[in-house]
Amino acid sequence: MFDPITIQSNSGPYNVKFDPNLLGNFKAIEEGVAHYLVDANIARLYAKPLAGLLSHPYTLLIEATEENKSIERIIPVIECLVENKFRRGHALIAIGGGIIQDITCFIASTLLRGVEWRFIPTTLLAQADSCIGSKSSINLGTVKNILGTFLPPKKIWICPDFLNTLENKEMQSGIGEILKVHAIAGHEAFDLLKQDFSKLTSDPATLLRYIREALLIKQKYIEIDEFDQGLRNIFNYGHSFGHAIESATSFEIPHGVSVTIGMDMANHIAVMRGLLPTKHRNRMHDVLSRNYNDFKNVPIQLDTMLSALLKDKKNTATELMLILPVGEKAAIQRVAVAPDEGFRSQCMQFLKSIEV
């Protein structure tokens, strides 16, 4: 197993530990008084190894749905923590994927003006991407990720056993984020991953290696720009389109798969606007389309998608701030684009090109 990764943060350093034995030894994470926020599905799937933790008086089960990742649904969770006499010096421990992570991080950032939290990510997407970087994102009504905070977990444990029970669409979702991170690292890194693409779902050792590599790539950026003020913006590659696609399909297409489609769409837009050589779109399209192929029959309504895209928090009052690949090296950059008829036509052309 790999050595831990130590990430520098404005809140102090925090560690990612790879622990294949975690399911059989949850006492390793107990330090002081802990309150657990656990994905209810994880509680069902791992009832036996989690039996002691699930009987803990300070354990709350949360259904990991987009509806529950909202300010309205988080308030009752905070009320339960208050009833359980949560105090400064106590810690929140999140066990689940990105939704449980967002809920826990948001609460930890605001409860008692900030408390410690720790994270055991149980999805591929969370293990390979979102577990580091400090950010929480919370929905308000129908507007996705409009509220948020920055607070990294003090400790992160990655246990590959949790990936054994993931549905195929959850694996594809995580792979989408791994593809994104490697595209940001450069076309050489992306092309190496492309060669191993089929092994990601058949060889656990290869997958774990790419999980670690994705975290190491991301580490370089978040240590420079933890609060997403400049350089780190490029990690939104595929996300503006991806979030809009999620909204337009009522989340029928999972996040990382939507991001994969969003990357392909960003590449198409970049080519159409003369920013990217066609060879790079073609080079990436094969592996991107393989990752979202199972969702090509899900209709994406253009007007609904564009409406959601216009609400993206990265936009200015008059322009979309998109992350696109640019130039001979397909460098990922921030580009201002007017949401005019030309842009609408380019989006429509892409959506028609991927229809079954």
VOLOMAR-809738 format. One line per 10 residues: number of its first residue (from 1); for each residue x, y, z of C-alpha. Coordinates in nm, 4 decimals, always signed. Layout:
N
NUM	X Y Z ~ ...
This chain:
356
1	+0.0000 +0.0000 +0.0000 ~ +0.1103 +0.3589 -0.0591 ~ +0.2666 +0.6053 +0.1802 ~ +0.0361 +0.8800 +0.3107 ~ +0.0015 +1.2077 +0.1208 ~ +0.0438 +1.5237 +0.3278 ~ -0.1299 +1.8319 +0.1898 ~ -0.0473 +2.1845 +0.3018 ~ -0.3441 +2.4081 +0.3773 ~ -0.4143 +2.7487 +0.5279
11	-0.5810 +2.5535 +0.8098 ~ -0.2666 +2.3457 +0.8615 ~ -0.1464 +2.0210 +0.7008 ~ -0.3786 +1.7254 +0.6575 ~ -0.3125 +1.3660 +0.5591 ~ -0.4537 +1.1116 +0.3173 ~ -0.3862 +0.7594 +0.4420 ~ -0.4370 +0.4492 +0.2274 ~ -0.5667 +0.1755 +0.4583 ~ -0.6889 -0.1545 +0.3079
21	-0.7716 -0.2866 +0.6565 ~ -0.9952 -0.0008 +0.7675 ~ -1.3232 -0.1943 +0.7415 ~ -1.1974 -0.4372 +1.0032 ~ -1.0526 -0.1748 +1.2360 ~ -1.2675 +0.1350 +1.2714 ~ -1.1251 +0.2004 +1.6168 ~ -0.8211 +0.3393 +1.4327 ~ -1.0167 +0.6562 +1.3507 ~ -1.1490 +0.7260 +1.7007
31	-0.9726 +1.0165 +1.8694 ~ -1.1631 +1.2061 +2.1350 ~ -1.5390 +1.2606 +2.1090 ~ -1.6660 +1.1910 +1.7579 ~ -2.0042 +1.2430 +1.5915 ~ -2.0600 +1.0363 +1.2751 ~ -2.2527 +1.1387 +0.9638 ~ -2.2914 +0.8191 +0.7628 ~ -2.4378 +0.7510 +0.4200 ~ -2.7452 +0.5382 +0.4919
41	-2.6676 +0.3120 +0.1972 ~ -2.3173 +0.2452 +0.3311 ~ -2.4788 +0.1569 +0.6642 ~ -2.6982 -0.0990 +0.4853 ~ -2.4192 -0.2457 +0.2725 ~ -2.1631 -0.2709 +0.5532 ~ -2.3924 -0.3327 +0.8504 ~ -2.1726 -0.6052 +0.9975 ~ -1.8264 -0.4380 +0.9887 ~ -1.9857 -0.1058 +1.0889
51	-2.2027 -0.2570 +1.3652 ~ -2.0175 -0.0913 +1.6521 ~ -2.0093 +0.2460 +1.4825 ~ -2.3781 +0.2289 +1.3819 ~ -2.4766 +0.1654 +1.7431 ~ -2.2808 +0.4709 +1.8574 ~ -2.5126 +0.7248 +2.0262 ~ -2.3696 +1.0065 +1.8125 ~ -2.4189 +0.8416 +1.4722 ~ -2.6627 +0.9991 +1.2242
61	-2.7624 +0.8240 +0.9008 ~ -2.8259 +1.0444 +0.5973 ~ -2.9660 +0.9398 +0.2605 ~ -2.7130 +1.0666 +0.0065 ~ -2.9500 +1.2491 -0.2296 ~ -2.9213 +1.5870 -0.4005 ~ -3.2332 +1.6957 -0.2128 ~ -3.0557 +1.6359 +0.1182 ~ -2.7531 +1.8386 +0.0037 ~ -2.9459 +2.1602 +0.0522
71	-2.9501 +2.4261 +0.3183 ~ -3.3122 +2.3396 +0.3978 ~ -3.2337 +1.9712 +0.4681 ~ -2.9067 +2.0411 +0.6526 ~ -3.0734 +2.2436 +0.9278 ~ -3.2367 +1.9336 +1.0896 ~ -2.8951 +1.7611 +1.0930 ~ -2.7454 +2.0573 +1.2766 ~ -3.0373 +2.0472 +1.5204 ~ -2.9601 +1.6798 +1.5964
81	-2.5944 +1.7631 +1.6605 ~ -2.6972 +2.0394 +1.8983 ~ -2.9354 +1.8017 +2.0776 ~ -2.6455 +1.5553 +2.1083 ~ -2.4495 +1.8323 +2.2837 ~ -2.1847 +1.8784 +2.0159 ~ -1.9035 +2.0929 +2.1602 ~ -1.5855 +2.2566 +2.0445 ~ -1.3193 +1.9910 +2.0752 ~ -1.5545 +1.7273 +1.9346
91	-1.5098 +1.6128 +1.5731 ~ -1.7412 +1.5295 +1.2867 ~ -1.6541 +1.2151 +1.0904 ~ -1.8095 +1.1741 +0.7455 ~ -1.8445 +0.8265 +0.5946 ~ -1.9792 +0.8339 +0.2413 ~ -1.9347 +1.0006 -0.0944 ~ -1.9391 +1.3592 -0.2151 ~ -2.2856 +1.4446 -0.0850 ~ -2.2032 +1.3369 +0.2719
101	-1.8703 +1.5175 +0.2330 ~ -2.0399 +1.8423 +0.1285 ~ -2.2927 +1.8231 +0.4123 ~ -2.0275 +1.7502 +0.6747 ~ -1.7795 +2.0101 +0.5508 ~ -2.0492 +2.2790 +0.5372 ~ -2.1639 +2.1997 +0.8912 ~ -1.8065 +2.1798 +1.0235 ~ -1.7304 +2.5207 +0.8702 ~ -2.0249 +2.6931 +1.0346
111	-2.1162 +2.5079 +1.3555 ~ -1.9641 +2.6867 +1.6564 ~ -1.7717 +2.9007 +1.4016 ~ -1.5754 +2.5999 +1.2836 ~ -1.4952 +2.2529 +1.4168 ~ -1.2678 +1.9656 +1.3147 ~ -1.3898 +1.7042 +1.0714 ~ -1.2476 +1.3850 +0.9218 ~ -1.3441 +1.1916 +0.6115 ~ -1.3696 +0.8309 +0.4954
121	-1.4660 +0.8558 +0.1268 ~ -1.6586 +0.5536 +0.0012 ~ -1.7041 +0.6413 -0.3686 ~ -1.4434 +0.6460 -0.6417 ~ -1.5218 +1.0093 -0.7194 ~ -1.4600 +1.1136 -0.3600 ~ -1.1473 +0.9010 -0.3214 ~ -0.9856 +1.0208 -0.6457 ~ -1.0882 +1.3860 -0.6420 ~ -1.3168 +1.5594 -0.3976
131	-1.1695 +1.4302 -0.0705 ~ -0.8913 +1.6898 -0.0936 ~ -0.9250 +2.0571 -0.1735 ~ -1.1258 +2.1915 +0.1222 ~ -1.4447 +2.2866 -0.0639 ~ -1.8082 +2.2262 +0.0242 ~ -2.0935 +2.3006 -0.2149 ~ -2.4577 +2.3157 -0.1089 ~ -2.7763 +2.3612 -0.3114 ~ -3.0353 +2.6306 -0.2519
141	-3.3726 +2.5362 -0.3967 ~ -3.3116 +2.4394 -0.7595 ~ -2.9776 +2.6211 -0.7838 ~ -2.6925 +2.3719 -0.7567 ~ -2.3817 +2.4401 -0.5466 ~ -2.4592 +2.8081 -0.4895 ~ -2.3598 +2.8001 -0.1186 ~ -2.0286 +2.6743 +0.0120 ~ -1.7275 +2.7021 +0.2374 ~ -1.3609 +2.6047 +0.2549
151	-1.2422 +2.3729 +0.5321 ~ -1.0299 +2.0607 +0.4742 ~ -1.0756 +1.7478 +0.6838 ~ -0.7945 +1.6938 +0.9321 ~ -0.7564 +1.3326 +0.8227 ~ -0.8718 +1.1245 +0.5270 ~ -0.8690 +0.7448 +0.5104 ~ -0.8969 +0.5703 +0.1716 ~ -1.0095 +0.2086 +0.1889 ~ -1.0385 +0.0407 -0.1547
161	-1.2820 -0.2209 -0.0205 ~ -1.5639 +0.0350 -0.0362 ~ -1.5342 +0.0372 -0.4164 ~ -1.6387 -0.3301 -0.4362 ~ -2.0068 -0.2492 -0.3894 ~ -2.0298 +0.0524 -0.6206 ~ -2.2723 +0.0391 -0.9103 ~ -2.1220 +0.0642 -1.2572 ~ -2.2514 +0.4209 -1.2992 ~ -2.0703 +0.5245 -0.9800
171	-1.7472 +0.3767 -1.1127 ~ -1.7967 +0.5666 -1.4385 ~ -1.8620 +0.8822 -1.2400 ~ -1.5328 +0.8521 -1.0541 ~ -1.3449 +0.7628 -1.3699 ~ -1.4807 +1.0827 -1.5259 ~ -1.3044 +1.2889 -1.2609 ~ -0.9836 +1.0859 -1.3002 ~ -0.9963 +1.1609 -1.6742 ~ -1.0459 +1.5310 -1.5983
181	-0.7487 +1.5530 -1.3622 ~ -0.5191 +1.3766 -1.6068 ~ -0.6309 +1.6041 -1.8914 ~ -0.5310 +1.9004 -1.6741 ~ -0.1916 +1.7379 -1.6115 ~ -0.1255 +1.7423 -1.9866 ~ -0.1871 +1.5362 -2.2971 ~ +0.0957 +1.2937 -2.2105 ~ -0.0658 +1.2075 -1.8757 ~ -0.4076 +1.1758 -2.0389
191	-0.2750 +0.9492 -2.3122 ~ -0.1083 +0.7179 -2.0582 ~ -0.4382 +0.6902 -1.8719 ~ -0.6156 +0.6282 -2.2017 ~ -0.3921 +0.3241 -2.2584 ~ -0.4935 +0.1812 -1.9194 ~ -0.8606 +0.2812 -1.9425 ~ -0.9977 -0.0735 -1.9665 ~ -0.7935 -0.1789 -1.6593 ~ -0.9607 +0.0800 -1.4362
201	-1.2622 -0.1472 -1.3909 ~ -1.0831 -0.4812 -1.4097 ~ -0.7594 -0.4379 -1.2134 ~ -0.7907 -0.2930 -0.8586 ~ -0.4161 -0.2256 -0.8363 ~ -0.4219 -0.0131 -1.1521 ~ -0.7260 +0.1775 -1.0294 ~ -0.5673 +0.2483 -0.6899 ~ -0.2522 +0.3727 -0.8617 ~ -0.4547 +0.6203 -1.0660
211	-0.6510 +0.7301 -0.7576 ~ -0.3240 +0.8230 -0.5909 ~ -0.1874 +0.9853 -0.9073 ~ -0.5036 +1.1965 -0.9453 ~ -0.4647 +1.3199 -0.5862 ~ -0.0979 +1.4034 -0.6406 ~ -0.1842 +1.6047 -0.9528 ~ -0.4582 +1.7937 -0.7731 ~ -0.2354 +1.8542 -0.4698 ~ -0.0008 +2.0737 -0.6754
221	-0.2840 +2.3109 -0.7638 ~ -0.4734 +2.3309 -0.4365 ~ -0.1589 +2.4045 -0.2379 ~ -0.1024 +2.7094 -0.4612 ~ -0.4658 +2.8224 -0.4866 ~ -0.6653 +2.6640 -0.2061 ~ -0.9467 +2.9194 -0.2253 ~ -1.0069 +2.8865 -0.6008 ~ -0.9095 +3.2444 -0.6866 ~ -0.7038 +3.1767 -0.9986
231	-0.5001 +2.8750 -1.1065 ~ -0.7332 +2.6194 -0.9485 ~ -1.0206 +2.7405 -1.1687 ~ -0.9048 +2.4983 -1.4361 ~ -1.0346 +2.2093 -1.2229 ~ -1.3790 +2.3226 -1.3354 ~ -1.2954 +2.1775 -1.6779 ~ -1.6106 +1.9951 -1.7872 ~ -1.8007 +2.1163 -1.4801 ~ -1.9917 +2.4171 -1.6124
241	-2.1407 +2.2000 -1.8851 ~ -2.1533 +1.8991 -1.6520 ~ -2.3562 +2.0730 -1.3815 ~ -2.5924 +2.2079 -1.6472 ~ -2.6350 +1.8571 -1.7905 ~ -2.7113 +1.7209 -1.4431 ~ -2.9811 +1.9839 -1.3979 ~ -3.1240 +1.9285 -1.7467 ~ -3.1570 +1.5542 -1.6826 ~ -3.2843 +1.5861 -1.3233
251	-2.9588 +1.4175 -1.2145 ~ -3.0345 +1.1025 -1.4147 ~ -2.6787 +1.1297 -1.5446 ~ -2.4419 +1.1105 -1.2442 ~ -2.1967 +1.3885 -1.1716 ~ -1.8707 +1.2441 -1.3020 ~ -2.0382 +1.1113 -1.6173 ~ -2.1925 +1.4545 -1.6759 ~ -1.8443 +1.6009 -1.6361 ~ -1.7148 +1.3542 -1.8957
261	-1.9805 +1.4731 -2.1403 ~ -1.8957 +1.8297 -2.0365 ~ -1.5283 +1.7767 -2.1210 ~ -1.6199 +1.6409 -2.4639 ~ -1.8540 +1.9364 -2.5132 ~ -1.5864 +2.1841 -2.4030 ~ -1.3460 +2.0292 -2.6537 ~ -1.6077 +2.0590 -2.9293 ~ -1.6775 +2.4248 -2.8442 ~ -1.3042 +2.4993 -2.8395
271	-1.2592 +2.3473 -3.1865 ~ -1.5617 +2.5310 -3.3257 ~ -1.4254 +2.8614 -3.1947 ~ -1.0800 +2.8019 -3.3420 ~ -0.9112 +2.7608 -3.0038 ~ -0.8142 +2.3931 -3.0269 ~ -0.6741 +2.1776 -3.3086 ~ -0.9225 +1.9095 -3.4138 ~ -0.6645 +1.6379 -3.3452 ~ -0.6914 +1.6966 -2.9714
281	-1.0698 +1.6686 -2.9687 ~ -1.0441 +1.3457 -3.1665 ~ -0.7630 +1.2148 -2.9437 ~ -0.9764 +1.2557 -2.6319 ~ -1.3207 +1.1828 -2.7742 ~ -1.2812 +0.8050 -2.7956 ~ -1.2094 +0.7476 -2.4271 ~ -1.4505 +1.0187 -2.3083 ~ -1.7375 +0.8741 -2.5118 ~ -1.6603 +0.5247 -2.3804
291	-1.7113 +0.6566 -2.0294 ~ -2.0530 +0.8133 -2.1029 ~ -2.1733 +0.5677 -2.3664 ~ -2.4291 +0.4076 -2.1317 ~ -2.6057 +0.7436 -2.0944 ~ -2.6342 +0.8490 -2.4584 ~ -3.0034 +0.7612 -2.4581 ~ -3.0783 +1.0131 -2.1791 ~ -3.2219 +1.3217 -2.3526 ~ -3.0526 +1.6533 -2.2768
301	-3.2847 +1.9439 -2.3536 ~ -3.0789 +2.2307 -2.4954 ~ -3.2860 +2.5175 -2.3518 ~ -3.2939 +2.3620 -2.0040 ~ -2.9194 +2.3009 -2.0159 ~ -2.8440 +2.6563 -2.1309 ~ -3.0702 +2.8013 -1.8630 ~ -2.8754 +2.6106 -1.5977 ~ -2.5440 +2.7098 -1.7574 ~ -2.6351 +3.0781 -1.7311
311	-2.6735 +3.0373 -1.3527 ~ -2.3191 +2.9063 -1.3084 ~ -2.1573 +3.0984 -1.0223 ~ -1.8344 +3.1477 -1.2201 ~ -2.0054 +3.3662 -1.4827 ~ -1.9885 +3.7433 -1.5031 ~ -2.2970 +3.9569 -1.5618 ~ -2.2608 +3.9296 -1.9403 ~ -2.0307 +3.6355 -2.0172 ~ -1.9930 +3.2661 -1.9479
321	-1.6589 +3.1849 -1.7881 ~ -1.5795 +2.8466 -1.9393 ~ -1.2776 +2.6215 -1.8906 ~ -1.1624 +2.5070 -2.2339 ~ -0.8570 +2.3323 -2.3821 ~ -0.6543 +2.5774 -2.5896 ~ -0.3654 +2.5577 -2.8355 ~ -0.1272 +2.2948 -2.9642 ~ -0.0758 +2.1478 -2.6158 ~ -0.4483 +2.1505 -2.5275
331	-0.3687 +2.3573 -2.2184 ~ -0.6732 +2.3936 -1.9948 ~ -0.7590 +2.7640 -1.9607 ~ -1.0365 +2.9981 -1.8532 ~ -1.2132 +3.1569 -2.1521 ~ -1.4891 +3.4201 -2.1588 ~ -1.7676 +3.3306 -2.4027 ~ -2.0764 +3.5333 -2.4887 ~ -2.3978 +3.3242 -2.4618 ~ -2.5123 +3.4287 -2.8080
341	-2.6761 +3.2439 -3.0960 ~ -2.3399 +3.1230 -3.2233 ~ -2.2653 +2.9566 -2.8901 ~ -2.6155 +2.8104 -2.8763 ~ -2.5679 +2.6636 -3.2247 ~ -2.2348 +2.5061 -3.1240 ~ -2.3958 +2.3464 -2.8191 ~ -2.6840 +2.2125 -3.0274 ~ -2.4411 +2.0656 -3.2804 ~ -2.2571 +1.8785 -3.0047
351	-2.5730 +1.7382 -2.8462 ~ -2.6954 +1.6145 -3.1833 ~ -2.3568 +1.4506 -3.2494 ~ -2.3835 +1.2284 -2.9408 ~ -2.7449 +1.1233 -2.9859 ~ -2.7948 +0.7487 -3.0206
